[in-house]
């Protein structure tokens, strides 16, 4: 599971859960 999350982070170019969440929210709003 962790490796799967890490791949998602790499795909989104983020390094933390906070960044990933904020980026996901921003992309949904746009």
OpenMM code with the backbone's topology and positions (N, CA, C; nanometers):
from openmm import Vec3, app, unit

residues = "UNK UNK UNK UNK UNK UNK UNK UNK UNK UNK UNK UNK UNK UNK UNK UNK UNK UNK UNK UNK UNK UNK UNK UNK UNK UNK UNK UNK UNK UNK".split()
positions = [
    Vec3(0.0843, -0.1204, 0.0000),
    Vec3(0.0000, 0.0000, 0.0000),
    Vec3(0.0871, 0.1244, 0.0000),
    Vec3(0.1912, 0.1230, 0.0798),
    Vec3(0.2787, 0.2408, 0.0871),
    Vec3(0.3445, 0.2702, -0.0472),
    Vec3(0.3875, 0.1650, -0.1155),
    Vec3(0.4511, 0.1860, -0.2460),
    Vec3(0.3509, 0.2420, -0.3455),
    Vec3(0.2243, 0.2010, -0.3331),
    Vec3(0.1193, 0.2520, -0.4212),
    Vec3(0.0992, 0.4009, -0.3966),
    Vec3(0.0971, 0.4396, -0.2687),
    Vec3(0.0817, 0.5811, -0.2339),
    Vec3(0.2026, 0.6599, -0.2833),
    Vec3(0.3194, 0.6012, -0.2700),
    Vec3(0.4415, 0.6685, -0.3143),
    Vec3(0.4377, 0.6936, -0.4640),
    Vec3(0.3856, 0.5984, -0.5399),
    Vec3(0.3739, 0.6160, -0.6850),
    Vec3(0.2776, 0.7285, -0.7172),
    Vec3(0.1699, 0.7378, -0.6396),
    Vec3(0.0736, 0.8462, -0.6610),
    Vec3(0.1411, 0.9801, -0.6327),
    Vec3(0.2181, 0.9866, -0.5237),
    Vec3(0.2906, 1.1088, -0.4902),
    Vec3(0.3850, 1.1476, -0.6035),
    Vec3(0.4569, 1.0499, -0.6570),
    Vec3(0.5505, 1.0778, -0.7663),
    Vec3(0.4765, 1.1262, -0.8898),
    Vec3(0.3585, 1.0684, -0.9134),
    Vec3(0.2793, 1.1067, -1.0294),
    Vec3(0.2302, 1.2505, -1.0154),
    Vec3(0.1965, 1.2882, -0.8918),
    Vec3(0.1465, 1.4234, -0.8654),
    Vec3(0.2605, 1.5207, -0.8378),
    Vec3(0.3833, 1.4670, -0.8282),
    Vec3(0.5010, 1.5487, -0.7978),
    Vec3(0.4879, 1.6155, -0.6621),
    Vec3(0.4422, 1.5402, -0.5643),
    Vec3(0.4361, 1.5900, -0.4269),
    Vec3(0.5148, 1.4951, -0.3373),
    Vec3(0.5486, 1.5410, -0.2181),
    Vec3(0.6334, 1.4625, -0.1292),
    Vec3(0.5696, 1.4378, 0.0067),
    Vec3(0.4506, 1.4913, 0.0271),
    Vec3(0.3847, 1.4708, 0.1553),
    Vec3(0.2354, 1.4557, 0.1355),
    Vec3(0.1705, 1.3993, 0.2346),
    Vec3(0.0264, 1.3785, 0.2253),
    Vec3(-0.0453, 1.5125, 0.2193),
    Vec3(0.0049, 1.6102, 0.2933),
    Vec3(-0.0586, 1.7418, 0.2938),
    Vec3(-0.0562, 1.8029, 0.1549),
    Vec3(0.0597, 1.7942, 0.0887),
    Vec3(0.0711, 1.8470, -0.0475),
    Vec3(-0.0223, 1.7732, -0.1420),
    Vec3(-0.0265, 1.6417, -0.1287),
    Vec3(-0.1099, 1.5602, -0.2167),
    Vec3(-0.2564, 1.5967, -0.2006),
    Vec3(-0.3003, 1.6123, -0.0765),
    Vec3(-0.4405, 1.6463, -0.0496),
    Vec3(-0.4728, 1.7847, -0.1031),
    Vec3(-0.3882, 1.8822, -0.0745),
    Vec3(-0.4151, 2.0188, -0.1198),
    Vec3(-0.4146, 2.0262, -0.2718),
    Vec3(-0.3261, 1.9525, -0.3367),
    Vec3(-0.3206, 1.9525, -0.4823),
    Vec3(-0.4455, 1.8869, -0.5406),
    Vec3(-0.4892, 1.7782, -0.4783),
    Vec3(-0.6098, 1.7098, -0.5250),
    Vec3(-0.7302, 1.8022, -0.5143),
    Vec3(-0.7393, 1.8751, -0.4039),
    Vec3(-0.8505, 1.9694, -0.3849),
    Vec3(-0.8438, 2.0790, -0.4910),
    Vec3(-0.7251, 2.1315, -0.5149),
    Vec3(-0.7095, 2.2381, -0.6137),
    Vec3(-0.7484, 2.1901, -0.7531),
    Vec3(-0.7092, 2.0700, -0.7887),
    Vec3(-0.7394, 2.0179, -0.9220),
    Vec3(-0.8883, 1.9908, -0.9385),
    Vec3(-0.9556, 1.9551, -0.8298),
    Vec3(-1.0998, 1.9320, -0.8379),
    Vec3(-1.1746, 2.0627, -0.8554),
    Vec3(-1.1224, 2.1683, -0.7941),
    Vec3(-1.1900, 2.2979, -0.8018),
    Vec3(-1.1756, 2.3591, -0.9398),
    Vec3(-1.0640, 2.3302, -1.0060),
    Vec3(-1.0397, 2.3900, -1.1378),
    Vec3(-1.1242, 2.3200, -1.2426),
] * unit.nanometer
topology = app.Topology()
chain = topology.addChain("A")
for resn in residues:
    res = topology.addResidue(resn, chain)
    for name in ("N", "CA", "C"):
        topology.addAtom(name, app.Element.getBySymbol(name[0]), res)
